[in-house]
Amino acid sequence: MINYDERIPNNVDLASDKKLQRALEKWQPAFLQWWQDVGPEGFQASNVYLRTAISTEPGGWAHFGHVKMPDYRWGIFLGAPEKDRVIPGGDHAGEPVWQEVPGEYRNTLRRIIVTQADTEPASVEQQRWLGKTAPSLYDMRNLFQVNVEEGRHLWAMVYLLHAYFGKDGRDEADDLLARRSGDADKPRILDAFNQPCPDWLTFFCFTMFTDRDGKYQLGSLAESAFDPLSRTCRFMLTEEAHHLSVGELGLERVLRRGAQLEKQFGDARKGGGIDLATIQKWINYWFCYSLDLFGSEVSSNAAEFFAAGIKGRWAEAKDHTEHSALGQSHRMAVVRDGALTEEDVPLRNAMNEVLRQSYIKDCERVVKRWNAALEEEGSDFRLALPSSRFFRRQGIYADLPFGPTGELLDAATWQARMSTWLPTAEDRAYVESLMMPVHEPGKMANWIAAPRKGINGNDVDYEYVRLA
Ligand code: BYC
């Protein structure tokens, strides 16, 4: 169970390590100041119907109640230790997991934990203005739930940095509060986390696609030989599931409304909604930015992470029988002499791509569900994910003129057609023009359908946020 009597709620017996406790209690006010400075703008005094973890056991972990966000009990919660856990994959597969950081992997592990950690405050910063244009109180509450949990995920990583990486770790923890999403001088580490999030269509795409990268990265770190990291990620994954459903169901509601308005007015924009072709452009943009987050298709870093046991494949322990990944290869399309051809890459070097493929399959399942919703609404429009070569900025396809179906075009054709595939300035201005707040319980903005059900058994018209 989680101890809520302490200043920092935790299930890691923090009180028994006074030095660590003091260091984290010193970081706590800096975190709260950061939350006030760049967290949800304008709603810090409102009462929000939030869930708080009460235990890390599956099933019984959420408590719901109205709280002001700055009073949210952020803390340190690790999943329960797994008895006799062994390293799932790589050169050390089958050996006992590490409870401390081995000297030879210290820098690598720190870098990965910092990269993961950096995304959490970044997303809060990206989303800080969205409360002001929430299409309903229900949506506003979901936004704030996601935000406070990203704050807690930051706590999870900062705990690891403080507890296992000494002075370096504490310095990194301070830097996590100093970088800023989109800042020219001190930006966040990964590209997607420096992109603006000015409208709710973007928010739903972000939680659908970018948070889903989080699911897969956390999943691969849950397979880590460094057990405290694995346990932390296992609990973070249970919280992540809600963020993904906010994205998937949010987009489904925008799609349904778009289809309904199209039927009624011939063009959803005439009815004040978002047309399906525009939604597809947003999907293209965020799917591709999120694909970049897996790193390069061919990566010696990824091979080293896997060999060391620092990262595994998705469900390495459960779904794979061969855990060395040696003597095997992964076939992928590469560009040679200006043309696409297939090549076999040693499997360990292709681990980023293997994880990306697991992610793409997951996204495809959701697109199928969206298309079923469109069919139900009587629309002929069907969404599709672009090729993983389209519109990339990282990896072997970066900055090459691939079309959404994966064909290599000439640069002029790509330029000429870009505005039909990706949001234009005009599309963005139109979507932003729809972003008007709706504060009456149960009412929705015109461009989005109501959700099918409320939260935690409450009706949709429940007062999810009591505005200050
Ligand atoms: N942008 O061999 P490469 C989440 C860098 S989301 C900028 O290609 P590698 C969340 C890379 O750092 C999950 N730079 O890839 C979601 C390296 O730089 P250095 C976040 C990039 O090393 C929503 C260089 O390019 N978790 O939780 O295998 C809301 C060449 O590296 C990008 C993680 O990322 C990019 N997109 O790295 C809230 C897990 N991609 O070292 C939260 C931890 C690559 O040469 N991170 N680079 O200077 C990792 O495991 C790895 O660092 C990567 C891939 C997955 C990022």
Residues whose N, C-alpha, C, O or C-beta is under 5 A from the ligand:
A	BS01	BYC	I112 T115 Q116 T119 E120 S123 I189 L190 D191 T210 D211 D213 G214 Q217 D292 L293 F294 G295 S296 S299 N301 A302 Q394
